[in-house]
Amino acid sequence: MRGWSRTHARSKVPAMIARDQSAGDDGEFLAQIPIFGGLPDAVLARVIDLAREVHVAPGGLVFAEGEPARSMFIVRRGELEICKRGRDGTEFCLATLQRGDCLGEMSLIDIQPRSATARAVGEATLCVIDQQEIAKLYQTDLEVYTLLVLNIAREISRRLRRADQILVDAGLAVQGAWVDGHAAT
């Protein structure tokens, strides 16, 4: 999918309203998300208990590019747009995420600032799982933690392959963009 350019200012709409309810009202929902594939039922139930649900107002900011990353999100209802700023400050929307799509999972792997901005297109409901909760799996069940991290790596790899194909299809592949495994500047 091709991105589109946005030149409007960032929305000032309050982003999220947290609910004290568990996100586990629909256990089958999370069980269908690829990054949770292969997790034993008992562990999936534990992950569901760790998740919380938040509601995002139309235009509300979920997170901004460059912010510290501490959570991953799963879209339960609504749509989110994922946007990134170019060097000149122009914002390009890269994707629209819908029910079942994950975002922010890179933060569980690389512990880097957010690579893009996520905002609600309309009202949205998200499951939120904090990095510190997933890290507890490392201490209590290394095998499950490893499977989860492997699933996240597979999802990131799938997205990278898709992005590579989009660049090639758009004629944007540039010879010499990567030199000795590093991005050329």
N, C-alpha and C positions, 0 to 999 in steps of 0.2 A: 504494500500500500504506500503510495506517495504521501509525504507530509505536505502540509500547507503552511503558509507564512501567516503569522499573527503579529500585528504591530500595536495592539491595544495594551493598556497598562494592566498589571496584575490585579485581579479582583480583590476588593477589600471586604468581601463577604466573610463573616466568621465561618471557619472551615468545618469543624466537627463538633458534634454534640455526643458525648459518650453516654452510653447507657450502662447501668450496673448489671445488666442481664448477660448471661453467658451466650456465646455465639453457638453453643451446642444444641440449640433448638432443632436444628436440622443436621443430624450426624451424617446422613447420606450425602449431603451437599459437600462437605469437606472430603469425604471418602472418594469423591469423583474427581478431585483436583489432582493433576498429575504429580505434583511434588510430594503428595502424601501417598502415592501408589506403593503398594507392597508393605505398608506399615501394618503390624498386627493390630487387630481390633482393640485390644486393651491399650495399646500405645496411642492409637488414633483417638480413643476416648479421652486420654490424658491431654493430647494436643487440643482437642475441642474444649476441654475444661480450661486450658490456658488462654484460649482466645476470648476476645471481647468484641462486642458489636458497637459500631459507631455509625451515626447518621451524618451525612454531609449535605449541606444546603446547595441549591443550584448555584454554580459558579464558585463554590467553596474550594479553598486550597487544601489539598490533602498533605502535600509537602512541596517544598521549593528546591529547585536545583541549587546545590551547594550547601544545603542544610545538613547537619549531622544526621546520620541514619541509624535508627534504633529499632525499627519495626518493619514487618512486612504486612501486606494487606491482600485480601481476597475480595473481589467484587461479588456481593450477594445479590444486589439489585441496583439498577441504574447503569450509567456509563461514566467513564472517566476519560479525559484526554491527557495524553502524555506529550509534553512539549519540551523543547530544548532551545536554548539561545545560541545563535551563531556568534562569531567573533565580533560582528558589527552591532550586536544587541537585538537583532531581529529574532523573534520567537517562531520556531517551526514546530508544528504539531506532527508527531511521528506516528501516533497510533491512537485508536479509540478502544478502550477496554470495556468488556461487558461481563455479564454474570459468569463466574467461574474463572475469570482471568486473575492472575497474581501480579503484584507489583511490589517493589521494594525488597524482593528476595535476595538481590545482589548484596544488600547490607548484611545479610547473615553469613556471607562468604568473605567479602573483601574489606569490611569495616572502613569504608570510604564515605565521603559526603555524597548526598544524592546526586545522581548523574543527570536528572531531568526533573521537571515540575509535573505534578499530577493535580488535576482539578476536576471537579464534578461538572458534567455537562448539564444535568438536571439533578433532581434529588437522587441520592445514592446511599446505599447501606453497605458497609464494609465489615469484614472480620479483620481484626488486628491481632497479630501475634508478635510479642516483643522479643527482641534478640536475646535478652537475658533469660527468658523462659525456655527458649530453644537450647541455649547454652547449658541449662540444667540437665538436659538429656545426655550431654557429653559426660557428665559426672555419674549419672544413674544408669544409663543404658547406651554404652558406646556403639553397639551394633546398630541400634535404631538411629542414633545420631548420624552414624556413617551413611546409612541408607537415605536418610533425609537430605544430607549434604550432597550425596551422589545424585539424587533426584533433582535438586536445585541446580546442580552443575549441568545436568542433561537439559533442563529447561533453558538455561542461559545459552548453552551450545546450540540448541534448536533455534533460538532467536538470532544468534549470531549468523548462523547459516542462512536464515531468511533475510537478514539485513544485507549480507553479502550478495545474495541473488538480486535483491531490489536494486542495489548499487550498480551491478552489472547490467541489469535490464534497463536501467535509466541511463546507461552510458557514462556513469560517473566513476568507473574504475580508473584509477590513475596509476600508471607505471611509476614505481619508485616511492609509493606512498608508505611502504614498510621497508626499512633497511635494517638488516641484522636483527629482526624480531622487534624492532622499536618503530614507532610512528616517526616518519620524517617530519621535520619542522621547517 
